[in-house]
Amino acid sequence: MSKSQNKLINFSTLNQAIHDLNNIFTSSINSIDILEKTISPKSNTTKLISTIRTNSLRAVDIINNLLTNKAKQKNNISIHNLVADIKLTTKGTLPKNIKLQFRFGKNLNKIFANYTDLYRVLLNLIVNASESISDKGTIIFSAKNSRKKDSVLISIKDNGIGIPSKKIKHIFDEGYSTKNKTTNSGIGLAIVKNIIEEHNGNIEIISKYRSGTEFIISLPTSRKIDKKKNKDELQTILLADDDQVILELFSDLLASYHYKVIAAKDGRDAFDKYNKAKPDLVIVDKMMPKINGLEFIEMIRKNNSTIPIILTTGSQEAIDDDYPKLSINEKIKKPWSFEDMLDCIQNLLG
């Protein structure tokens, strides 16, 4: 066997493994969300559920970061869940002379972000705040919706040494630091600013020497889903995926939002059911047996150029490949959340 053939086989095996892993994470993350809604918020089980979700999201990020240099995947993120992870990390690591307090506004909206990136940003700012406190002190992490509710405002405030006015204007410059060389500099404030701006957000600093420092972050909120929508009119969705768990889970969830769902286990099954049902929208996985997702789309586009199509993929191949002749309306990378998918569906069906 030639080296090129061996590489092709290895790539194919790896691609299938990543596809299967992302299928697992897709069903796991959404199962966690459903489970969380069935138990009391005061239950000790919520902490375990939060940990499982956090580890799942971070595992997905690690896989994607190792395999591609493309844009990082983003999800709808609860600040409460993110903070639960930060609490676990900082517990026992912050100096005993420093108190870390958390304050949250009511009905805090979710944000659309890359979990690992945002976790690193917030943890870095908390660590920076702790290093600015030489004696006893307090760090206050607060989050609330903006007045227009189109963004979430996050504040990390300390009563540490503060920053002289001459240094503040350079605080986000690349390579600039107020720390001495023996101190761990973390990811750096220039990177923090870049990450926030990549999320269409904004970060500001308020500080005065010997009077503490406050970082204020603004991040756009996720679009809220209207459960009452589509109640009076049943629209049909064809959902094609080779993972039985995903088919069962999302068929039930979509049905609860008053959609009629037709599930297909492979490309051939999807094509047969498409011809019989004449659905209003199609959701199809790219990698399926018998007929793959792209082949299926090409087949139905020969006779229907207008039906909305959502392509999903769990493979390592970039999601932003160009398929102009197939007129794919949306491309979604696995693992996708039900909220993201429902948002996409409602936008396409109106």
N, C-alpha and C positions, 0 to 999 in steps of 0.2 A: 504493500500500500504506500502511495507517495505521501510526502509531507503535506502537500496541499489538500489531498483527500482526507488525511487525518485531521487537519485543522478544520475542514468543513464539517466533519462528523462531530468534532468537539464543540464547534460553535452551535450546531443543530441541537446537540444534547443540552448544552448550557441554556440555549434559548427556550427549549421546552421546560427545563427546570425552573427558570425564572417565570415563565408563563404560569406554571402550576403553583409556584409560591405566591404570586400576586392574586391568583384565584382564591387561595386559602386566606390571604389577608383581607381580600374584599369581603368575603362572607364573615370572617371573624370580627372585623371592625364594625360592621353593620349589626351583627348579632349582639355585640357589646352595647351598642346604642339602644337596641330594643330592650335588652335585659335591664339596662339602667332605668328605663322608664317604668318598669314593672315593680321596682322596689322603692322603699321609703328613702328619701334623701338623707335621713338620719341614721340609716343602717350602716353598720361597720363594713358591710359588703361593698359599699360604694367605693371605698378606698382600694379594695382589691381590683374592682372593675376598672377603676381609673388607671391603676398600674398596668393592667393587661393592655388597655387601649394605648397607653403611652409607649409601652415596649413594642407594640405592633407598629405604630406609626414611625418610631425611630428605626426599627428594623427595615422597614420599607425604604426609608431615606438612605440608610447605609447601603442597601442593595443597589439603589439607583445611582448613588454617588460613585460606587465602585465601577459601574458598568457604562456610564455615559457622562459626557461633559455638557449635555443639553440642559435646558432649563429645568430647575428642580420642581418636583411635583408639589402642588399646594392642595390643602384640604380645608374644610370648614372646621375651625378650632375653637373650642371653649376655653376662655381664659382660666376658668375654675379648674379644668383638667390640667392645663399647663402649669398652673401654680401648684397643684398637688404634686407634680413631678419635681418642681423646684424645691418644695418643702422637703421632700425625701432626700434630695441632693445636699441641701444646706444643713440638714439636721445633723448635729454633731461635728460639723466642719467649721461653722462660723465661731469666732471667739466667744467665750461665755459672757464677756462684758458687753456684747452687742445683742440688742433685741430686734428681731425681724417681725414686723407687724403687717397684716394684710387687711385691706379695706375694699369692699366692692359695692358698686351701685346696684340698684334694683334692675332686674330683668336684663342683665348684661348680654349684649348681642355677641354672636360669634364673629370671628374674623377669618378671612381667606388667606392662608399663609402656609409656608413650609414649616412643619412642626420643629424639626431639629434646628433650623436657622433661628427661629424666634426664641426657642429655648436657650440657645447659646447667647443670644443678645441680652435677654433679661437676666440670665444667671451672671453674665459678665458684668453687667451694671451693678448688680447686688454685691458681687465680690469687690468691685472697685469702691463701692460705697463703704464696705466694711474696712478696707485698707486705709480709708481716709480718716477713720476714727481711732485715735490713739488711746483714749480712755474709755469710760462707759459711754454708750451711745445707742441710738435707735435708727433703724432703717424702716421707712414706711413705704410699702408697695400698695398702690391704690389703682383701681380701674373703674371707669364709668362710661356710659354712653354719652356722646356729644349731644348738645341740645337738639340738633336736627336728626339725631340717631343714625347718621350715615357713617359714623366712625366711632371707634372706641379709644378713649384717652387713658393712657397708662402713665403713672408717675412713680418714679423711684427717688425718694427723698431721704437725705441723711443729715445729721447734725455734726458732721465731721469738720475737718480743718478748712474746707472750702478751697476755691481756686482764685488766685489774684486776677484782676481784670485784664492785665496784660497778656495772660496766658489763655484766657477763655477764647479769644478769637482764633487761636491755633489748635484748639482742643480736638477738632475733627480732621486735622491735617494728617496725611499719611506719614507714619513713622514717628509722629510727635507723641510724647508721653510726659506726664508730670511725675512719674515714678522713678526711683533710683534703679540702677542697672541690676541690682540683686533681687528685685521684685519681679514676680511673674506678671508679664504684661497682658496675658489673656489674648483675646482675638484683636484687641485694639479698637479704639473709638472710630477710626476711619472706616474699618470694616463694619462696625456696628451701624454707622450711618449709611453705608452702601446697601446693607441688607434691608434696612428699613425703607430706603428709597426704591429698592427692587420690588418691594411690596406696595408701592404707591403710597407710602406713608411719609411721615415727617418726624424729626427729632430735634428738640431744642434743649438748651441748658440754661439754668438760672443758678448762679453761684456768686458768693462774695467771700472773700478771705476771712476765715475764722467764723463764718456764719452758715456753713453747710452748703450742700449742693442738691439740686433737683434736676433730673432728666425727665422730660415730658415727651411721650411718644404718641403719635396719632396714626391709627391704622384703619383702613376702610372696613366696614362691616360686610358680612355675607348677606346675600339677598334672602329675605325671609320667605318661607313657603306658605302659601294659603291653602290650608287643608280643605276648605269649603269649595275651592275651585273645581269645576268639572262635575259637580254633584248632580246636576240636572241633565247632563248629556254624557252618555257612555261613549268614550272613544277607544278604539282598539289598538293595542300595541303588540307587535310581534317581538318577543324576546328570544334571541338565539344565542346559546352558550353551551359548551360541552361540559360544564361543571354543574352537576345536579343540585348541589347545595345552593348555588347562586340562582338557578332557575326557580327553585321552590321558595327561597327567601324573598326574592324580589317580585315574584309573581304575587305573593301574599301582600307585600307592602304596596305595590301598585294598585292592587284590587281594593285595598283599604282607602285609597285616594280616588276611588270611583272610576278606575280604568278597567276595561276588559282586556285581559292578558292572555295571549296565546304563546305557550312555551315550546321551543324547538331545541332538540339536543345536538343537532349537527346541521351542516349546510344543506344537505339533501332534504332533511326533515323540514328545515326552515322554508325551503323553496316550495315544497308541496303544500305546506300550511299557508304560505303567503298567497298562493294562487286560489285557495279555497276561501280564505278569510277576508282578503282585500283590506288589510289593516290601514290605520291612519298614520302610523309611524313604525319604524323598524329600529330595533337596537340589536346589533350583531357583533359578536366577538370575532376578532381577526383570525385567530388560530382555532379551527374546528376540523373534525374529521370529515371524510368523504368529499365535501366541498368547503373550501375555506371562506372566510368572511368576505374577502375582496372578490372572489369568484362569484359568490352569491349576489353581491351588490351589482356586479357587472351584468348578471343574468336579469335582474329585475329592472335595471335601468334601461334595458332595450325596449321595454314597453311602458315604463313609467319614469318620467324624468323629474317629477315634482314631489313624490312622497318623501317626507323628511327621514333622513337616515343618520343614526348615531353609531359610529364605529368605536369599539372598545378594544384594548389590547393589553396583555400582561407580559408581552415579550420585551426583550431588551432593545429591539429596533426602535429607532426614534419615532415618536407619535406624529411628528410634523412632516412626514413624508408627503410628497405632492401626488395626489390622485385627482387631478382636475377633471378627467373624463368621467369619473364615477360620481361627481357632484355630491360628495359626502358633506353633510351639513355640520356635524360636530365630531371631533375625535377626542376620546377620553381615555387617559392612561389608568390602568389598574394599579393599585386597588382604589376604586372609586367609592365614595360614600353615597348613600341613598339620597341625601339632601342635594348633593351636587347633581345627581342624575335627574331627580325630579325637577330641579330648577331648569335644567337643560330641556327636559320634555315640555314643560309648561311654556318656555320661551318659543319652542318650535310649533307647538299646537295652538298657542294663543289662548 
